[in-house]
Amino acid sequence: MSKLGIALIQTTAAVSLQKNFDKTLDLMARAVKGGAKIICTQELFKSPYFCQQESYDLFKLAEPVDAKASVIRELSVFAKAHKAVIVASLFEKRAEGVYHNTAAVLDADGKYLGKYRKMHIPDDPQFYEKFYFAPGDLGYKVFKTKYAAIGVLICWDQWYPEAARVTALLGAQIIFYPTAIGWLPQDKAEYGQRQQTSWETIQRSHAIANGCYVAAANRVGFEADPGGQEGIEFWGGSFVADPYGTIIKRASPDKEEALVVAVDLDVIASKRVQWPFLRDRRIDSYGDILKRYADE
């Protein structure tokens, strides 16, 4: 048995960046007390979900993400003190006019291991991310931490089996998905249950197809749209699925929480031996996957 405690932090968001940061640190400390060794925040955890509107002023929320950045130094102090790996989702300012939706990874000794930039960028009503974020250009990444080899993908990446597959092929034992997904009030009655079920199902399928753990940390609570629309009700429900696609534990749909889950990394090897999907892949037959649509 190779048990490992992992934690997903789901919170509501205040206007104050410092308040959000401090609250997340408090929940992270609670997660460590509960046995967590790897902790993942929700998407863009320091701020409200600002992509509900297109506003040039909101680019001021972005910050550098590298070993010297102040936010990384602060998280490094926590990681080292608590011997915890941290996956932190941030709004990255790369240069004037170039911004990314980025996840930074710090090892249990506080060392900055690097970052992943969100590859798939949505553009839907009240999810106007293409206005803010350039697509990721670092490729898919796996970080070899003290406790496990982890991959990080971000929210809209969840819907793409190709992203999960490549991340697993790079050696990820656990794929973390910092997330901000919820219902538009006008859609909830008709589409709400189907949307949430689809969101869980696609990620559980990634766990099954790749024989790895999947851990999705979502926002929770209602956030009004400053632009005057009805806002978004984030549905929480952060969860961890095992390599068989079974949800081991799920967070509340309406409360802030540090969801701590014990995973057994030995299950990965036994699952992949029993269901050898990676062995039986016909890599010689997948050329069309590189086309936008295989109509020629």
C-alpha positions, 0 to 999 in steps of 0.5 A: 500500500502506498497511501498519500493524502491529497487535498482540494481547496474550494472556496467562495471569492471575495473582492479582496485578493488578500482575503482570498489568499489568506482564507486559502492558506487557512484551508490549506493548513487545515488540509495539512492537519488532515493528512494532506501532502499535495494541495490544489487550489481552485482556478484563479483562487486569489480573485473573483472569477473576473472573466464574466466581463471584458474589462481592460482594468482587470488586467491589473489583477495579473502578476508574474509567476516565476521563482522570484515572484512574490506570490511564489515566495509566499507559497514557498514559505508555506510549502516548506513549513508544512512539507506540502506540495502546492498546485496554485492557479494564478493569473500570470502577467508574462509581459505587457499585453501577454497574459496566461491562466497558469498553475504553479507547482511547488515541491514539499521543500518549497522549491518552485518546480515550474508552471503549466499554462492553460492550453484550451481557452473558452469563450462563452457567455460570462466565460470570456477567457479569450479576452484575457488569456493567450493559449498555453505554449509550454505544452503538457507538463508533469512535475516529479514532486517528493510524493508523486508525479503529478500533471496539471490541466486547467478547467476547460482542458477537462473536456479534452481526452487528448490533454489527459492522455498526453499528460498520463503518457508523460508519467502523471500518477495524478492529474489535478484540474483547478476549476471554475465551473458553474451554472448561469441562473437562466440555464440551471433548471433546464440544463443544470443536472446534465451539465454537472453530470457531463463534467464529472463523467468526462473526467472520470473517463480520463481516469479510467482510460489512462489508469490514473487518479483525477482530482478536480478542485472547483469554486463554490458559491454565487458570484454576481456579474459586475457587468450587469448579467445574472452572475454564475452559481459555482457548483462546488462538488470538488472530487477525486476519482480513482483509476477505475473512475470511481469517485472516492470523495466529493465536496459539498455543493454549497460550502467552502471546504478543504477536501482531503482524500487518501489515494493509493498509488499502487492501484495505478500499476494493478489497474494498468496491468488488468486493463492494459489500455496503454499497451493496446493503443494503435499509435500507427492509426491515430493520424487523423487526430492531428486534423481539425476535422477529418473530412478529407 
